[in-house]
Amino acid sequence: NAVKFTDTGHVLTRVVGVEAEDGQQTLHVTVEDTGIGIPEDYLDHIFGEFNQVEDEQNRKFEGTGLGLAITRRLIEHMGGSVWVDSTLGEGSSFGFRVTLPVAEDAGPVQVPVAVRRVLVVDDQFINRTILERQLAPCGIAVTLCRSGGEALERLSTDPAYDVVLTDHAMPEMDGTMLLGHIRAAGHTLPVILLSSNTTGLGEAGADFAAILQKPILRSDLYRHLQALTAPAPAPVAAPVPVPPSEMRQMRVLAAEDNRTNQLVFQKMVRAHDIDLVFADNGRIAVELYQSYQPDLIFMDISMPEMDGKEATRAIRALEASGKGVSAHVPIVALTAHAMDGDADEILAAGIDQYLTKPLRKAAIEATLAEHCPPEARPPIVEAEDAA
């Protein structure tokens, strides 16, 4: 909800542990956003079943009104409590408190001992603060910059940094532009990109030392920093060179408005040789159909602004008028509703087939293999081929 209702600013999760008795720990968790906020007269019943804030700002978002009610019942069954504080137009903070048994220590996290100075670039204050708190306990000197321009000025006067950590989406100069300016100025230090959405970077992503997806886990950050300074592995016999394939990647468009579902889908196909692009709603999917020219479209049925069936009808109309990018692009629906009547209605919209949620990796792989065009490389990379 915080991500859905926040266009600018940040979404921040805080977790504070308080020691309890008998080997247990009380966790105090809050999710804070700078979104549209909730009117005061709705706060008392926001956790009720089928209760939603009904106003002009909320009408473009779909939902059942059950999410917060389910959250409250789950937490209360665990012996905890849940609450909300909100100011209309400024944002909301949802929190809960639960007491849980203490797990066994997972062991120490490997600290990047060879990294001493890091330059952090992010236009959001909260993001800079989090990175500083992750790095400072390791004895790393952290310099914080609010923009790419400020980072370039810092490097021009003091270039002795071990690594640059830069946000991707920043105003005026984004992370990829900053990397280009750093290289143009003659600096060779490694640059790591931090991004909320790692899809669609293409060739620009290859120039970074690493790309980390937000939210940044401390263990992942330490591991990548350590890898930058790890000794080179012993040389091994060079494999017989294989001539590069002249065939292109299969282009796949996935229309899905839920960020969590996007991440799950991305994880399922991460190992496969495809070019994947996401659309956040049906209207964007139709636009990307024309500009991106996908070989296959996975289409969520329930989306705001334009749902999957409307988007499919719009694409089929473009094909019928001769304005489509192909005679017939395969469209596979993603739906949580698979009753007989629903299936008939989905297929009647011009959709070729459907997959039911929760999605299964094997079903996605079979769909990719079935619809790969002859001019594209096979999308499924076998384990022995990838070794």
C-alpha positions as CSV (number, residue, x, y, z in Angstrom):
1,N,0.0,0.0,0.0
2,A,2.8,2.4,0.9
3,V,4.4,2.0,-2.6
4,K,1.1,2.2,-4.3
5,F,0.0,5.5,-2.7
6,T,3.4,7.2,-2.8
7,D,4.5,9.0,-6.0
8,T,7.3,11.1,-4.6
9,G,9.5,10.9,-1.5
10,H,10.2,7.6,0.2
11,V,8.8,4.4,1.7
12,L,10.8,3.5,4.9
13,T,10.6,0.3,6.9
14,R,12.0,0.5,10.5
15,V,12.5,-2.5,12.7
16,V,13.5,-2.1,16.4
17,G,14.1,-5.0,18.7
18,V,13.4,-4.8,22.4
19,E,14.5,-7.7,24.7
20,A,11.7,-9.6,26.4
21,E,11.8,-12.5,28.9
22,D,12.3,-16.2,28.4
23,G,14.4,-16.0,25.3
24,Q,12.0,-13.9,23.3
25,Q,12.2,-10.5,21.6
26,T,9.6,-7.9,20.9
27,L,9.8,-6.4,17.4
28,H,8.4,-2.9,16.7
29,V,7.9,-2.6,13.0
30,T,6.7,0.5,11.1
31,V,6.2,1.3,7.4
32,E,6.4,5.0,6.8
33,D,5.6,6.8,3.5
34,T,5.3,10.3,2.1
35,G,2.2,9.5,0.1
36,I,-1.3,10.9,-0.1
37,G,-2.2,10.2,3.5
38,I,-5.5,9.3,5.1
39,P,-8.3,11.7,6.2
40,E,-8.6,11.7,10.0
41,D,-12.2,10.5,10.0
42,Y,-11.2,7.3,8.2
43,L,-8.5,6.3,10.7
44,D,-10.8,4.6,13.2
45,H,-12.2,2.1,10.8
46,I,-9.3,1.7,8.3
47,F,-8.6,-1.9,9.6
48,G,-12.2,-3.0,9.1
49,E,-13.3,-5.5,6.4
50,F,-14.1,-4.0,3.0
51,N,-13.3,-0.5,4.3
52,Q,-11.5,1.7,1.9
53,V,-10.9,5.4,1.7
54,E,-13.2,6.7,-1.0
55,D,-12.0,9.9,-2.6
56,E,-10.8,11.3,-5.9
57,Q,-7.2,10.3,-5.3
58,N,-7.9,6.7,-4.6
59,R,-10.3,5.9,-7.5
60,K,-7.5,4.9,-9.9
61,F,-6.3,2.2,-7.5
62,E,-8.0,-1.2,-7.3
63,G,-8.4,-3.2,-4.2
64,T,-10.8,-5.3,-2.1
65,G,-10.6,-3.5,1.2
66,L,-9.4,-6.7,2.9
67,G,-5.7,-6.3,3.1
68,L,-5.5,-4.3,6.3
69,A,-8.3,-6.3,8.0
70,I,-6.3,-9.5,7.3
71,T,-3.1,-7.9,8.6
72,R,-4.8,-6.9,11.8
73,R,-6.3,-10.4,12.4
74,L,-2.9,-12.1,11.7
75,I,-1.1,-9.8,14.1
76,E,-3.7,-10.2,16.8
77,H,-3.6,-14.0,16.5
78,M,0.2,-13.7,17.1
79,G,-0.5,-11.7,20.3
80,G,0.5,-8.4,18.8
81,S,-1.1,-5.1,18.0
82,V,-1.3,-2.8,15.0
83,W,-1.9,0.9,14.5
84,V,-1.8,3.8,12.1
85,D,-0.8,7.5,12.2
86,S,-1.5,9.6,9.1
87,T,-1.7,13.2,8.0
88,L,-3.7,13.9,4.8
89,G,-1.4,15.1,2.0
90,E,1.8,14.3,4.0
91,G,1.9,10.5,4.4
92,S,1.2,7.6,6.7
93,S,2.9,5.4,9.2
94,F,1.5,1.9,9.8
95,G,3.1,-0.1,12.6
96,F,2.8,-3.4,14.5
97,R,4.4,-5.0,17.5
98,V,4.8,-8.7,18.1
99,T,6.9,-10.9,20.5
100,L,8.7,-13.8,18.9
101,P,11.3,-16.4,20.0
102,V,14.9,-15.5,19.4
103,A,16.4,-17.5,16.5
104,E,19.9,-18.9,16.6
105,D,22.7,-16.6,15.5
106,A,23.2,-16.9,11.8
107,G,26.9,-16.1,12.2
108,P,29.0,-13.0,11.5
109,V,28.6,-11.1,8.2
110,Q,31.7,-10.9,6.1
111,V,32.9,-7.2,6.4
112,P,34.6,-5.6,3.3
113,V,37.9,-5.0,5.2
114,A,39.8,-3.6,2.1
115,V,37.3,-0.8,1.4
116,R,38.1,2.3,3.4
117,R,36.4,5.3,1.6
118,V,33.0,5.3,-0.1
119,L,31.3,8.1,-2.0
120,V,27.5,7.7,-1.8
121,V,25.2,9.6,-4.3
122,D,21.5,9.8,-3.7
123,D,19.0,12.7,-3.9
124,Q,16.9,11.2,-1.1
125,F,18.1,12.0,2.5
126,I,16.7,8.8,3.9
127,N,18.5,6.6,1.4
128,R,21.8,8.4,2.1
129,T,21.3,7.9,5.9
130,I,20.5,4.2,5.5
131,L,23.7,3.5,3.5
132,E,25.8,5.5,5.9
133,R,24.5,3.5,8.8
134,Q,25.2,0.2,6.9
135,L,28.8,1.2,6.1
136,A,30.0,3.3,9.1
137,P,30.1,0.3,11.6
138,C,32.7,-1.3,9.4
139,G,35.1,1.6,9.9
140,I,34.4,2.9,6.3
141,A,34.6,6.6,5.8
142,V,31.4,7.6,4.0
143,T,31.0,10.9,2.0
144,L,27.4,11.8,1.1
145,C,26.4,13.7,-2.0
146,R,22.9,14.8,-3.0
147,S,23.4,14.9,-6.7
148,G,25.6,13.7,-9.5
149,G,27.0,17.2,-9.9
150,E,28.0,17.4,-6.3
151,A,29.7,13.9,-6.6
152,L,31.7,15.1,-9.6
153,E,32.9,18.2,-7.7
154,R,34.0,16.0,-4.8
155,L,35.9,13.6,-7.1
156,S,37.7,16.5,-8.8
157,T,39.2,17.7,-5.5
158,D,39.5,14.4,-3.7
159,P,39.6,11.4,-6.1
160,A,41.0,8.9,-3.5
161,Y,37.8,6.9,-3.0
162,D,37.6,3.1,-3.2
163,V,34.1,3.0,-4.8
164,V,31.1,5.1,-5.7
165,L,27.6,3.9,-4.7
166,T,25.0,5.8,-6.8
167,D,21.3,5.8,-7.0
168,H,19.8,5.1,-10.5
169,A,16.8,7.5,-10.7
170,M,17.9,11.0,-9.7
171,P,16.8,14.3,-11.2
172,E,19.0,16.2,-13.6
173,M,21.7,13.5,-13.7
174,D,20.8,9.9,-13.1
175,G,23.2,7.1,-12.2
176,T,24.1,6.0,-15.7
177,M,24.8,9.6,-16.7
178,L,26.9,10.1,-13.7
179,L,29.0,7.0,-14.6
180,G,29.6,8.5,-18.0
181,H,30.8,11.8,-16.6
182,I,33.1,10.0,-14.1
183,R,34.7,8.0,-16.9
184,A,35.0,11.1,-19.1
185,A,36.9,12.9,-16.2
186,G,39.4,10.1,-16.2
187,H,38.4,8.4,-12.9
188,T,38.7,4.6,-13.0
189,L,37.3,3.7,-9.6
190,P,34.4,1.1,-9.6
191,V,30.9,2.4,-9.5
192,I,28.0,0.3,-8.1
193,L,24.4,1.2,-9.2
194,L,21.5,1.0,-6.7
195,S,18.1,0.7,-8.5
196,S,14.5,-0.1,-7.6
197,N,14.0,-1.6,-11.0
198,T,17.0,-3.4,-12.7
199,T,15.1,-4.3,-15.9
200,G,15.6,-2.4,-19.1
201,L,19.1,-1.1,-18.3
202,G,20.4,-2.9,-21.4
203,E,24.0,-2.2,-22.4
204,A,24.2,0.7,-19.9
205,G,24.2,-1.8,-17.0
206,A,27.3,-3.6,-18.3
207,D,29.6,-0.6,-17.4
208,F,28.9,-0.8,-13.7
209,A,31.0,-2.9,-11.3
210,A,27.7,-4.3,-9.9
211,I,24.0,-3.5,-9.9
212,L,22.1,-3.9,-6.6
213,Q,18.3,-3.9,-6.4
214,K,16.6,-1.9,-3.6
215,P,16.0,-2.4,-0.8
216,I,19.7,-3.0,-0.3
217,L,20.5,-5.8,2.1
218,R,23.5,-5.2,4.3
219,S,24.9,-8.7,3.5
220,D,24.6,-8.1,-0.3
221,L,26.2,-4.7,0.0
222,Y,29.2,-6.1,2.0
223,R,29.6,-9.1,-0.4
224,H,29.8,-6.9,-3.5
225,L,32.2,-4.4,-1.8
226,Q,34.4,-7.3,-0.7
227,A,34.4,-8.8,-4.3
228,L,35.8,-5.5,-5.6
229,T,39.0,-6.0,-3.6
230,A,39.2,-9.8,-3.4
231,P,42.4,-11.3,-4.9
232,A,42.1,-12.5,-8.5
233,P,41.4,-16.3,-8.7
234,A,44.1,-18.5,-10.0
235,P,44.2,-18.7,-13.8
236,V,42.5,-21.6,-15.4
237,A,42.8,-23.0,-18.9
238,A,40.8,-20.8,-21.3
239,P,37.8,-22.6,-22.8
240,V,37.5,-23.0,-26.5
241,P,36.0,-19.8,-27.8
242,V,32.5,-20.0,-29.0
243,P,31.5,-17.6,-31.8
244,P,28.8,-15.2,-30.6
245,S,25.3,-15.9,-31.8
246,E,23.9,-13.4,-34.3
247,M,20.4,-14.2,-33.1
248,R,18.8,-11.7,-30.8
249,Q,17.2,-12.1,-27.4
250,M,13.5,-12.9,-27.2
251,R,11.6,-9.8,-26.2
252,V,9.1,-10.3,-23.4
253,L,6.6,-7.7,-22.1
254,A,5.0,-8.4,-18.7
255,A,2.0,-6.1,-17.8
256,E,1.6,-6.2,-14.0
257,D,0.7,-3.3,-11.7
258,N,1.8,-5.0,-8.4
259,R,5.5,-4.4,-7.6
260,T,5.8,-7.6,-5.5
261,N,4.4,-9.7,-8.4
262,Q,6.9,-8.0,-10.7
263,L,9.7,-9.0,-8.5
264,V,8.5,-12.6,-8.2
265,F,8.1,-12.9,-12.0
266,Q,11.6,-11.3,-12.5
267,K,13.1,-13.8,-10.1
268,M,11.5,-16.8,-11.9
269,V,13.0,-15.8,-15.3
270,R,16.2,-14.3,-14.1
271,A,18.4,-17.2,-15.3
272,H,16.8,-17.2,-18.8
273,D,18.1,-15.5,-22.0
274,I,15.3,-12.9,-22.5
275,D,14.9,-9.2,-22.7
276,L,12.2,-8.5,-20.1
277,V,10.3,-5.2,-19.8
278,F,7.4,-4.4,-17.3
279,A,4.3,-2.3,-17.8
280,D,2.6,-1.0,-14.7
281,N,-0.9,-1.0,-16.3
282,G,-2.7,-1.8,-19.5
283,R,-2.4,1.6,-21.1
284,I,1.4,1.4,-20.8
285,A,1.3,-2.1,-22.1
286,V,-0.4,-0.9,-25.3
287,E,2.2,1.9,-25.7
288,L,5.1,-0.6,-25.2
289,Y,3.6,-3.1,-27.6
290,Q,4.1,-0.5,-30.3
291,S,7.5,0.8,-29.2
292,Y,9.1,-2.3,-27.8
293,Q,7.7,-4.8,-30.3
294,P,7.6,-7.8,-27.9
295,D,7.6,-11.4,-29.1
296,L,5.3,-12.4,-26.2
297,I,3.1,-10.5,-23.7
298,F,2.2,-11.7,-20.2
299,M,-0.9,-9.7,-19.3
300,D,-2.3,-9.4,-15.8
301,I,-6.1,-9.2,-16.0
302,S,-6.8,-6.9,-13.0
303,M,-5.0,-3.6,-13.4
304,P,-5.9,0.1,-12.8
305,E,-6.6,2.6,-15.6
306,M,-6.9,-0.1,-18.3
307,D,-7.3,-3.8,-17.3
308,G,-5.7,-6.7,-19.2
309,K,-8.8,-7.5,-21.3
310,E,-9.1,-3.9,-22.5
311,A,-5.4,-3.7,-23.3
312,T,-5.6,-6.9,-25.3
313,R,-8.6,-5.7,-27.3
314,A,-6.7,-2.5,-28.1
315,I,-3.6,-4.5,-29.3
316,R,-5.8,-6.8,-31.4
317,A,-7.5,-3.7,-32.9
318,L,-4.1,-2.3,-33.9
319,E,-3.2,-5.6,-35.5
320,A,-6.5,-5.8,-37.4
321,S,-6.0,-2.2,-38.7
322,G,-2.5,-3.0,-40.0
323,K,-0.9,-0.7,-37.4
324,G,0.4,-3.5,-35.3
325,V,4.0,-4.5,-35.1
326,S,3.2,-8.1,-36.1
327,A,0.3,-10.1,-37.5
328,H,-0.4,-11.6,-34.1
329,V,1.6,-11.3,-30.9
330,P,0.9,-14.1,-28.4
331,I,-0.8,-12.7,-25.3
332,V,-0.9,-14.9,-22.1
333,A,-3.2,-13.8,-19.3
334,L,-2.1,-13.9,-15.7
335,T,-5.2,-14.2,-13.5
336,A,-6.2,-15.3,-10.0
337,H,-9.7,-16.1,-11.3
338,A,-9.9,-19.3,-13.4
339,M,-13.5,-20.3,-13.2
340,D,-15.1,-21.5,-16.4
341,G,-17.0,-18.3,-17.1
342,D,-13.9,-16.2,-16.4
343,A,-11.8,-18.3,-18.8
344,D,-14.3,-17.8,-21.6
345,E,-14.5,-14.1,-21.0
346,I,-10.6,-13.8,-21.0
347,L,-10.2,-15.8,-24.2
348,A,-13.0,-13.8,-25.9
349,A,-11.0,-10.6,-25.4
350,G,-8.4,-12.0,-27.8
351,I,-6.0,-13.6,-25.3
352,D,-4.4,-16.8,-26.5
353,Q,-4.1,-18.6,-23.2
354,Y,-4.0,-18.0,-19.5
355,L,-1.9,-18.9,-16.5
356,T,-3.4,-18.9,-13.0
357,K,-1.8,-17.3,-10.0
358,P,0.2,-18.2,-8.0
359,L,2.5,-18.6,-11.0
360,R,4.6,-21.7,-11.4
361,K,8.1,-21.4,-12.9
362,A,7.6,-24.5,-15.0
363,A,4.5,-23.0,-16.7
364,I,6.3,-19.8,-17.5
365,E,9.3,-21.6,-18.9
366,A,7.0,-23.8,-21.1
367,T,5.2,-20.6,-22.4
368,L,8.5,-18.9,-23.2
369,A,9.7,-22.0,-25.1
370,E,6.4,-22.4,-27.0
371,H,6.3,-18.8,-28.3
372,C,10.0,-18.0,-29.0
373,P,10.2,-16.9,-32.6
374,P,12.8,-18.5,-34.9
375,E,14.9,-15.4,-35.2
376,A,15.5,-15.2,-31.4
377,R,17.8,-17.3,-29.3
378,P,16.2,-20.1,-27.2
379,P,15.1,-18.4,-23.9
380,I,15.6,-21.4,-21.6
381,V,19.2,-21.8,-20.6
382,E,20.0,-25.3,-19.5
383,A,22.2,-25.8,-16.4
384,E,24.9,-27.5,-18.3
385,D,24.9,-24.7,-20.9
386,A,25.2,-22.0,-18.3
387,A,28.1,-23.8,-16.4
